[in-house]
Amino acid sequence: MNLQAVKAIYIYEMSRFFRTLMQSFISPVISTSLYFVVFGTAIASRIQEVEGVSYGAFIVPGLIMLSVMTQATSNASFGIYFPKFIGTIYELLSAPISFFEVVLGYVGAAATKAFIIGAIILATAFLFVDLEIQYPLAMLAFLVMTCLSFSLLGFIIGIWAQNFEQLQLIPLIVITPLVFLGGSFYSVSMLPPIWQTITLFNPVVYLISGFRWSFFGHADVSLGMSLGAIGVFTLACMGIIWWIFKTGYRIRQ
Amino acid sequence: MAILNVQNVTKTYDSGFQALKGVSLDIEEGEILALLGPNGAGKTTLISTICGITSMSDGAITVGGHDIQSDYRAARSLIGLVPQEISLEPFETVENTVRFSRGLFGKSPNPELIDQILDQLSLLDKKKSRIMTLSGGMKRRVLIAKALSHEPRVLFLDEPTAGVDVELRKDMWETVAQLKADGVTIILTTHYIEEAEAIADRIGVINQGQILLVEDKDKLMQRLGEKQLIVELAEPAAVIPPALKKYNLSLNDAGTQLTYSYDTKGERTGITTLLNDLQAAGLSMSDLNTQQSSLEDIFVGMVKETV
């Protein structure tokens, strides 16, 4: 195992994050604050409580998930797309490293960045609402798993993308709608029965539900289903990445 | 034992284009091999295949005795690559980008060595500078520093002096000479025949995916070198006398210079009989000199033959 290479990729990627520290921090803090103002204040005046939790607090797990999923995806996709775009991918292909080590470095860094942003949003949320986390360790575990699985997805998008438009396409037309329709700002039980059934086909529902359970002890779907969904999603992404490196899809001619 | 062994390597791209057609090549440790060839000859594909950037369709390659596919870690750790394109992350510093390359090859950080490499390439004072602030020549040297950061035994330089001014090109040649002195085996591709002539030990000519020859530079010059004997005439001649027709002489416009081409590898050069026949034809000579054909002439001749 070439751990030095994994470390080198990880540090190199993280240095990009710290180089743009202010943008990295300010952007999620401002957008979260705006969500709290719009959803937490305006809508909370109409919806007092959901599942026994104040609406302002109820949306916190969804808000964190929204940012973490989009950040993990965009960081990982950009991380591997950028070397392709500027041509420095030659170094990765000619270095004595395995595909597993490449993924570990890039996905590890992207997941770390997403985790830091998730933590910042959580800290920001405490400024707006009273919040108590019932299962902090489970919350951390869900957060880490989400960061990792969506970074894997981002890595796939970064390899697949052949231009910057494609890089933005999947997050824009797939991830954001799925997160918004995945119960970020409402409980699935608030929907009409037919939509409740349709919603269950959205994998993000399981992630948000499990994450919300760790905060409030209440979930839309069972905890086992949530863990299973993350597991299947992660394995599917890993399978696709394994295939990418085996065939050299869009990286090795 | 050869440090690099390429055996019957073929490469056909998905488009159906066959870039390499059974290339075989042995590189001895410590030598400098210049690979000459026109655009699209297969130079970069060959290098990319050896380095693992492109996968081969068929054949086998070993570096230091390690197969590049089954034992890729050991094989690749011996190789440093300086690509043709300047591919660098513009916002990163020189120091970080070189350190990153060393790490990728599994080597533990060694700031002293990195400083030494940067110093050797006249980049030490730029180590904290961002790549985007450097000149083109400096960026090219950063690429070399990156390739050397993990102390490779074989260094590939893919057109290292393309688009570089004359002074910098000479600097680059000195760097290559220094690397050779340090025991690094160097394979470089180039369009500049004078470059191959100036720094290579052996020269390979590749065209249309095939190696046409690999030969010791001096032997190549000797073996294929055509020479010209230039005869300065004391009195201008209007035409070449018919008796001298068999020598395929050419006469300059002023009628003062006759040129005779002969092959140095031939058993007989024909010079003695020519001089006798010149005298017999009544032409008196004021001077004689010979010229050897340049490597460029040889190269152009070979490539034309394969087209």
HADDOCK unambig.tbl for C-alpha pairs under 7 A between the chains (distance, minus, plus):
assign (segid A and resid 2 and name CA) (segid B and resid 106 and name CA) 5.58 0.50 0.50
assign (segid A and resid 3 and name CA) (segid B and resid 106 and name CA) 6.99 0.50 0.50
assign (segid A and resid 4 and name CA) (segid B and resid 103 and name CA) 5.35 0.50 0.50
assign (segid A and resid 4 and name CA) (segid B and resid 104 and name CA) 6.67 0.50 0.50
assign (segid A and resid 4 and name CA) (segid B and resid 106 and name CA) 4.78 0.50 0.50
assign (segid A and resid 4 and name CA) (segid B and resid 107 and name CA) 6.48 0.50 0.50
assign (segid A and resid 4 and name CA) (segid B and resid 108 and name CA) 6.57 0.50 0.50
assign (segid A and resid 5 and name CA) (segid B and resid 103 and name CA) 5.01 0.50 0.50
assign (segid A and resid 5 and name CA) (segid B and resid 104 and name CA) 4.03 0.50 0.50
assign (segid A and resid 5 and name CA) (segid B and resid 105 and name CA) 6.31 0.50 0.50
assign (segid A and resid 5 and name CA) (segid B and resid 106 and name CA) 5.31 0.50 0.50
assign (segid A and resid 8 and name CA) (segid B and resid 100 and name CA) 5.53 0.50 0.50
assign (segid A and resid 8 and name CA) (segid B and resid 103 and name CA) 5.06 0.50 0.50
assign (segid A and resid 8 and name CA) (segid B and resid 104 and name CA) 6.11 0.50 0.50
assign (segid A and resid 12 and name CA) (segid B and resid 100 and name CA) 6.83 0.50 0.50
assign (segid A and resid 86 and name CA) (segid B and resid 87 and name CA) 5.99 0.50 0.50
assign (segid A and resid 86 and name CA) (segid B and resid 88 and name CA) 6.99 0.50 0.50
assign (segid A and resid 87 and name CA) (segid B and resid 87 and name CA) 5.10 0.50 0.50
assign (segid A and resid 88 and name CA) (segid B and resid 87 and name CA) 5.23 0.50 0.50
assign (segid A and resid 88 and name CA) (segid B and resid 88 and name CA) 6.06 0.50 0.50
assign (segid A and resid 90 and name CA) (segid B and resid 53 and name CA) 6.25 0.50 0.50
assign (segid A and resid 93 and name CA) (segid B and resid 52 and name CA) 6.12 0.50 0.50
assign (segid A and resid 93 and name CA) (segid B and resid 53 and name CA) 5.22 0.50 0.50
assign (segid A and resid 94 and name CA) (segid B and resid 51 and name CA) 5.27 0.50 0.50
assign (segid A and resid 94 and name CA) (segid B and resid 52 and name CA) 5.14 0.50 0.50
assign (segid A and resid 94 and name CA) (segid B and resid 53 and name CA) 5.78 0.50 0.50
assign (segid A and resid 94 and name CA) (segid B and resid 76 and name CA) 6.52 0.50 0.50
assign (segid A and resid 95 and name CA) (segid B and resid 76 and name CA) 6.04 0.50 0.50
assign (segid A and resid 95 and name CA) (segid B and resid 77 and name CA) 6.93 0.50 0.50
assign (segid A and resid 95 and name CA) (segid B and resid 104 and name CA) 6.18 0.50 0.50
assign (segid A and resid 95 and name CA) (segid B and resid 105 and name CA) 5.58 0.50 0.50
assign (segid A and resid 96 and name CA) (segid B and resid 72 and name CA) 6.45 0.50 0.50
assign (segid A and resid 96 and name CA) (segid B and resid 73 and name CA) 4.24 0.50 0.50
assign (segid A and resid 96 and name CA) (segid B and resid 76 and name CA) 5.35 0.50 0.50
assign (segid A and resid 96 and name CA) (segid B and resid 77 and name CA) 5.82 0.50 0.50
assign (segid A and resid 96 and name CA) (segid B and resid 105 and name CA) 5.81 0.50 0.50
assign (segid A and resid 97 and name CA) (segid B and resid 73 and name CA) 6.70 0.50 0.50
assign (segid A and resid 252 and name CA) (segid B and resid 53 and name CA) 6.04 0.50 0.50
assign (segid A and resid 252 and name CA) (segid B and resid 54 and name CA) 5.60 0.50 0.50
assign (segid A and resid 252 and name CA) (segid B and resid 55 and name CA) 6.95 0.50 0.50
assign (segid A and resid 253 and name CA) (segid B and resid 54 and name CA) 5.15 0.50 0.50
assign (segid A and resid 253 and name CA) (segid B and resid 55 and name CA) 6.37 0.50 0.50
